[in-house]
Amino acid sequence: MNSHTFPPTRDERFWATLIHLSAFISLFIGLNFLAPLVLWLLKRDESSFLNEQGKEAINFNLTISIFSVFAIILTLILIGWPLLWLLSVLWLVLVLVAAVNANQGKNYRYPVSIRFIK
């Protein structure tokens, strides 16, 4: 892996932003972590910035997916509907915040995320 130079290059910022935003594309197939995973696997060896931001995007989207499964199960007792709405808003806002931070060359760490990939 190439060592990371600070600030991240324009290319690194572009790809990190794309990794975060790619979750929106993956959502349409029900696996919001799939596109970030693919992009991370392709770009992780190019810089530590891309490696770190890719892991963050994957971990967060996997976390949201797991929480969503539980919320869907809870819809049977009606409490799941507000939980699904809250998770959706949280996901949308945090993915956008992460993308903006990555575009500015800042390492962003999602506040609600299980660290599957370290």
C-alpha positions as CSV (number, residue, x, y, z in Angstrom):
1,M,0.0,0.0,0.0
2,N,1.3,3.4,-0.8
3,S,1.7,5.7,2.2
4,H,-0.8,8.4,2.5
5,T,0.3,12.0,1.8
6,F,-1.6,14.8,3.5
7,P,-3.6,16.4,2.3
8,P,-5.2,13.7,0.1
9,T,-4.8,14.3,-3.6
10,R,-7.7,15.4,-5.7
11,D,-8.0,11.8,-7.1
12,E,-8.0,10.3,-3.6
13,R,-10.7,12.8,-2.5
14,F,-12.8,11.9,-5.6
15,W,-12.6,8.2,-5.1
16,A,-13.3,8.4,-1.3
17,T,-16.3,10.6,-2.0
18,L,-17.5,8.1,-4.6
19,I,-17.0,5.1,-2.2
20,H,-19.3,6.8,0.3
21,L,-21.9,7.9,-2.3
22,S,-22.0,4.5,-4.0
23,A,-24.1,3.2,-1.1
24,F,-27.0,5.0,-2.8
25,I,-26.6,3.0,-5.9
26,S,-26.4,-0.3,-4.0
27,L,-29.5,0.5,-2.0
28,F,-31.6,-0.1,-5.1
29,I,-30.6,-3.8,-5.0
30,G,-31.1,-4.0,-1.3
31,L,-27.4,-4.3,-0.4
32,N,-26.2,-0.8,0.4
33,F,-22.7,-2.0,1.3
34,L,-22.1,-3.8,-2.1
35,A,-20.9,-0.9,-4.2
36,P,-18.7,0.6,-1.4
37,L,-17.2,-2.9,-1.0
38,V,-16.4,-3.3,-4.7
39,L,-14.8,0.2,-4.9
40,W,-12.9,-0.3,-1.7
41,L,-11.5,-3.6,-3.0
42,L,-10.4,-1.9,-6.2
43,K,-8.9,1.2,-4.6
44,R,-7.7,0.2,-1.1
45,D,-4.1,-0.4,-2.1
46,E,-3.7,3.0,-3.7
47,S,-3.6,5.0,-0.5
48,S,-4.3,4.8,3.3
49,F,-6.9,7.5,2.9
50,L,-8.9,5.4,0.4
51,N,-8.4,2.3,2.5
52,E,-9.7,4.0,5.7
53,Q,-12.6,5.7,4.1
54,G,-13.6,2.5,2.3
55,K,-13.6,0.5,5.5
56,E,-15.7,3.2,7.2
57,A,-18.3,3.2,4.4
58,I,-18.5,-0.6,4.4
59,N,-18.7,-0.9,8.2
60,F,-21.4,1.8,8.4
61,N,-23.5,0.4,5.6
62,L,-23.3,-3.2,7.0
63,T,-24.3,-1.8,10.4
64,I,-27.3,0.0,8.9
65,S,-28.3,-3.2,7.0
66,I,-28.3,-5.3,10.2
67,F,-30.3,-2.7,12.1
68,S,-32.8,-2.5,9.3
69,V,-33.4,-6.3,9.3
70,F,-34.3,-6.0,13.0
71,A,-36.5,-3.0,12.3
72,I,-38.3,-4.9,9.6
73,I,-38.9,-7.7,12.0
74,L,-40.2,-5.2,14.5
75,T,-42.8,-3.9,12.0
76,L,-44.9,-6.9,13.0
77,I,-45.5,-5.1,16.4
78,L,-45.6,-1.6,14.7
79,I,-42.6,-0.2,16.5
80,G,-40.4,-1.0,13.5
81,W,-42.0,1.6,11.2
82,P,-40.7,4.6,13.1
83,L,-37.4,2.8,13.6
84,L,-37.1,2.2,9.9
85,W,-37.8,5.8,9.2
86,L,-35.2,7.0,11.7
87,L,-32.6,4.6,10.3
88,S,-33.3,5.8,6.8
89,V,-32.9,9.5,7.7
90,L,-29.8,8.7,9.8
91,W,-28.3,6.7,6.9
92,L,-29.0,9.4,4.3
93,V,-27.6,12.3,6.4
94,L,-24.5,10.4,7.6
95,V,-23.6,9.1,4.1
96,L,-23.9,12.7,2.8
97,V,-21.8,14.1,5.7
98,A,-19.1,11.4,5.1
99,A,-19.0,12.2,1.3
100,V,-18.6,15.9,2.0
101,N,-15.8,15.3,4.5
102,A,-14.1,12.9,2.1
103,N,-14.3,15.5,-0.7
104,Q,-12.6,18.0,1.6
105,G,-9.9,15.5,2.3
106,K,-10.9,14.8,5.9
107,N,-10.9,11.4,7.5
108,Y,-14.5,10.8,8.5
109,R,-15.6,8.2,11.1
110,Y,-19.3,7.4,11.2
111,P,-20.6,7.8,14.8
112,V,-22.8,4.8,14.6
113,S,-20.9,1.9,13.2
114,I,-19.8,-1.6,14.1
115,R,-16.2,-2.2,13.2
116,F,-16.4,-5.3,11.1
117,I,-13.4,-4.5,9.1
118,K,-10.5,-2.9,11.1
